[in-house]
Amino acid sequence: MKTNKKPVQLTPKMLRNLIEVEVKKGFGKMEDPESCDAKEVDADEYGDDANIEHPVDWQKTATGEKAMGESFDKHVDYIKALKLHEARLLKNLKRVQEAKKRAVAYLAKAY
């Protein structure tokens, strides 16, 4: 059975009410965001290590059969993504090599 309701645009008031309901369900008292003291920090300090790949220690990451299965699936997905990235890079490398060949041939012909 399909309902014919149109999607409702989420307004700030509706979002605030939704958050208040969820906070009352499980988080307790909702604080006003303007009144809390938040320490401001530069984001550049956090982004430095984001793209660094670290070797995986299989004994530490996979503990138990369930964790090992999840970890294994994640690593397989990562390997698939790397394979796609490698194919893209090889395609670009081939394009660069062809351009280099044409440039060398042009220079050899011109001089």
C-alpha positions in Angstrom: 0.0 0.0 0.0 1.5 3.2 -1.1 0.8 6.6 0.5 0.5 9.6 -1.7 2.3 12.1 0.6 4.5 14.7 -0.8 7.9 15.2 0.7 7.9 17.9 3.4 10.5 20.5 3.4 12.4 20.5 6.7 12.3 23.9 8.3 14.6 25.0 11.1 11.7 25.0 13.5 10.8 21.4 12.5 14.4 20.3 12.8 14.7 21.9 16.3 11.5 20.1 17.4 12.7 16.8 16.0 16.0 17.2 17.9 14.2 18.1 21.1 12.1 15.0 20.9 15.1 12.8 20.3 17.1 14.4 23.1 14.2 13.8 25.5 14.1 10.2 24.5 17.6 9.3 25.4 20.0 12.1 26.0 18.4 14.1 28.8 18.3 17.9 28.9 19.0 19.9 25.7 21.4 22.8 26.0 21.2 26.0 24.0 24.2 25.9 21.6 24.8 29.6 22.0 25.2 29.3 25.8 27.8 26.5 25.8 31.5 27.3 25.9 33.1 25.6 22.9 36.8 25.9 22.3 37.6 26.9 18.8 40.6 25.2 17.1 42.0 25.4 13.6 41.0 22.6 11.3 44.4 22.4 9.6 45.8 20.5 12.6 43.3 17.7 12.2 43.6 17.2 8.4 47.3 16.5 8.3 47.1 12.7 9.0 43.9 12.0 7.2 45.5 10.8 3.9 48.3 8.8 5.4 47.9 5.0 5.0 49.1 2.9 7.8 49.9 -0.8 7.6 47.3 -3.1 9.0 48.1 -5.4 11.9 45.7 -8.3 11.3 46.0 -9.7 14.8 45.0 -6.4 16.4 42.2 -5.4 14.0 40.4 -8.7 13.8 39.5 -10.2 17.2 36.9 -12.9 17.0 35.2 -14.5 14.0 32.6 -11.7 13.5 35.2 -8.9 13.7 37.5 -10.8 11.3 34.7 -11.2 8.8 33.8 -7.5 8.9 37.5 -6.5 8.8 38.1 -8.9 5.9 35.1 -7.5 4.0 36.4 -4.0 4.5 39.8 -4.9 3.3 38.4 -6.6 0.2 36.4 -3.5 -0.6 39.5 -1.4 -0.1 41.5 -3.6 -2.5 38.7 -3.3 -5.1 38.8 0.5 -4.7 42.6 0.5 -5.1 42.3 -1.6 -8.2 39.9 0.9 -9.8 42.2 3.8 -8.8 45.1 1.9 -10.3 43.2 1.5 -13.6 42.4 5.2 -13.7 46.1 6.1 -13.0 47.3 3.7 -15.7 44.9 5.2 -18.2 46.3 8.7 -17.4 49.8 7.4 -17.6 49.2 6.0 -21.0 47.8 9.3 -22.1 50.8 11.2 -20.8 53.2 8.7 -22.5 51.5 9.1 -25.8 51.7 12.9 -25.5 55.4 12.6 -24.7 55.9 10.4 -27.7 54.2 12.9 -30.0 56.2 15.8 -28.5 59.5 13.9 -29.1 58.5 13.0 -32.6 57.6 16.6 -33.3 61.0 17.8 -32.0 62.9 15.2 -33.9 61.0 16.1 -37.1 61.4 19.9 -36.6 65.2 19.8 -35.9 
